[in-house]
Amino acid sequence: MKKIFLLLIAIIFSASGYAQTDKINIKKEINQIYSKYDDSCQVYHDKFLKKYDKRKYRENLNLNEKYNQDFAQFESKRQVFQKTKIENLENLLENVEKETPIIGRKFPISPKDSTVNVQKLQKDPRYKNYDIIKLTKDEEKDMYVDIENIALMRKDFSNFFDTSYFVERDDMLEAKLTFILDTDGSLKKIQAKGNDQEFNLVSILSLYAMKKKYPPAQYKGENVLSRFALPLKMKFE
């Protein structure tokens, strides 16, 4: 039996979900997408098995060529269903993101954070509504980020993520989630970079679906935006 291990390491970018909306039941939507995919594959798989009864197949080796042709056709159908599944996950994510606008405006950036080009962000039209502040070392003393958020996010995600979506996989799946902790404590603008598109999408949607809130960062006593990263790996044994 395969054992599934989900390895998580949470990293906070010194800075500076699903807008916890109830309009979309993300977990339910994901399950429906996977159920539709499984049902579609099962229909063709059952037809394939019925046509090539194992006993008859063993007794008639002349079926080999036709068997391989039909199996290739079945695999082609499965790839179409897989493409549809990915498109449905992308559409779900697009709808979720529309429901999760960032409400905070002040976005302090730590002088230790070399991953951010502040000047580019300030010129980027996507960030025109944010007050991006590059802090000095002295100003950073007025910035507070709850370091316990790291452990809480890691634990919550590990407990919530449904590994059954990938139980048939036998490779290593990796992704690095990055997101903004909004001033109301919810997770926004979740993105993922990894070696598998489907794993990226499900990881993002799962983080939104948690609908968890965490203590927001503060700068001079005011709630502000902060950034986090959550690298993760999934392997099967």
C-alpha positions, 0 to 999 in steps of 0.5 A: 500500500502506498504511503503518502507524505506531504512535506511542508516548510513555511517561510515568511518574507519579512514584510513590510483566502478565498476572501473567506467568501461563502459564495463558493464552496471550493472543496465541494467544487474540487470534488465535483471536478474530480468526480466528473473526471473519474466517471468519464474515465471509468465509462471508457475503461469499463467498455475497454475491459468488457471488450477485452475479457482477460480470459479471451485475451490470453487465449487469442494472441491475435488480439494484441494489435487491436488491443494496443490500438484500442488502448491507445484510443482509450489513453487519448480519451483520458488525456482529453478528460485530463485537459478538461479537468485542468480547465475546470480547476483554472476556471474555479480558481479564476472565480475564487480570485474574483471573490477575494480582493485585497482590502489592505493598502499599506505594504511595508517591505523589509530591507532584508527582503531581496526578492522584491524590486520595490521600484518595479512594484511601484510602477506596476499598474496591478499595485497602483492601489497599494502603498508600497513602503521600503523600510529602513532598518530603523523603521523595521523595528516598528514592524510586527509579524506573528512568527507563530503564523508559520507553524499554524499555516503549515499545520492547517494546510497539512491537515486540510490538503486531500492527498487522494486527488494524487493517489495514483501518482508515483512521482515527486510533486513539488510546489512553492506557494506564495501569498499575501496575508491581508489586514483582516487575517485572510490569505489572498493572491495565492500563487504557486510555482512547481513541477506539475500544473494540476498540483499547483492548482489544487494546492492554491485552491486548497489554501483558499478553501481552508478559510482560515484567518491569522493575526495580520502583520502590524506597522506602527500599530496598524494592520498591514499586508505581509507576504509568506511562502509555503514550499511543499512536497508530496511523495509516495512510498 
